[in-house]
Amino acid sequence: MTFNKSVLAFFSTAVPMAILDFFWLGFMAKRFYSPRIGHLMASSPNWPAAIIFYIIFSSATFYFVVLPALKSDMSLSAVAIQGALLGMFAYATYDLTNQATLKNWSWTVTVVDIVWGGIISGIVCAVSFYVCKKYIF
């Protein structure tokens, strides 16, 4: 894979992930998260940490789901399921660690975050797989 294709492939995961999460957090932060864990939330996002997260997680979804799917010619639905599972596992790791170590962490937040992790990762992997297969590789 050439450098240009690698960069395009990375952006095929990073862009949809950032867009979907931006809308999710923009819509849900005040309506859902603040009432449940507002006492733990910063007044504004830590942008360097957020950017590092998106780089790492976008890379992980591409490396562990999209790239193997391209090599094995998986179906789009199988890629979405694989992506959803990866997202659920990753978000469960974060939320269940918080559940285990923080006072007053909401079980509702844990469940909703794990579901969201599955949804966003499934969609992102499916989009990236489609874009890579059709336009990049």
N, C-alpha and C positions, 0 to 999 in steps of 0.2 A: 504494500500500500504506500503510495507516494505521500509526501508531506502535505501537499494540497488536498488530497483526498482525505487524509487524516483530520485535517482542520475542518473541512466541510462536514465530515462524519461527526466530529465532536459537536459542531454547532447544530447538527440535526437533532441532537439530544438536549443540548444546553438551552437553546432558544425556546422550544416548547415548554421545557421544565420551568424556566424563569417566567414565561408568560402565564402559564397555568397557576403557578404558586403565587405570583403577584396578585392575580385576581382573587384567588382563594383567601390569601391572607388579608388583602384589602377589604374583602367582603366579610370575612369571619372574625377578624381580630377584635373589633369592638362588640360584635353581636354574640360571639361564642366564647372566645378565649378570655376576654377581660372579665366577664362575670365569674368565671371559674378559676382562673389562675392570674388574674390581673395584679395581685399582690406580688407576683414573681416577675412580671413583665417589665422590661426596660421602657423608658419613655420614648426612645427611638431605637430603631434597629442598629446593631453593630454591623455595618456594611462590609468591612473586611472579612469578618467571620462568615457572613451570609454568602459572599462571593466565593470564598474558599469552599464552603459547603456545596454550592452549585457546581463548581468545577469538579470536585471529588465525586459527587453523586452522579453527575452527568457522565463522567468518565466511567464510573462503575456500571451504570446501566448500559452503556455502549459496549464495554469490554466483556461483561458477564452475560449479557442477553443478546444484544443486537449483532455483534460480531460473530458469535457462534451460530446464531440463526442464519446469518448470511452465508456462512460456510456450509451449513447443512441444508439450506433451502427450506426452512421451516415455513409453516403457514402463518399468515398474519395473526390469526386468532391464537395460535400457540405462542407466538412472540408476546402478544398482549398478556397472556396468562403468566408466562415466565417473568415478564416485567412486573406484573402485579404482585407475584410472589416475592420477588426481590424487594420491592417497595414495602410490602407488608413486613417482611423480616427486618429490614433496616429501620423502619419507623417503630416497630415493636421494640427493638433494641433500645432506642432512645426513650420511648415513653415508659417502658417497663422499668428501665433503670431509674427514671425520675420517680416512678411509682414506688420503687423500693427505697429510695434515698432521700426524698424530699417530703417535708411535712405538707399536708393539705394538697397534694397533687390529686387532681380530679380523675376518677376512673372514666368518666364520660369523655374527658379530653383524650385519655389513652385510647379508648375504643375508636373515637372519631378520627384521631390522627392515624391509627393503623389502617383504617379503611381508606382515608385520604391517601396515605402512602401507596396503597395498592392501586387506587384509581389513577393517580398522577403518573406513577411509574409504568403502569400498563399502557396508558395512552401515549406517553413519551416514547416508550420502546416501540410501539406499533407505528407511530409517526416516523421515527428515525429509521426503522427497518424499511418502511415503504419508500421514504425519500432516498435512502442509500441504494436500495435495489433498483429503483426507477431512474435516478439521476446521477448517482455518484459511482457505482461499481458496475 
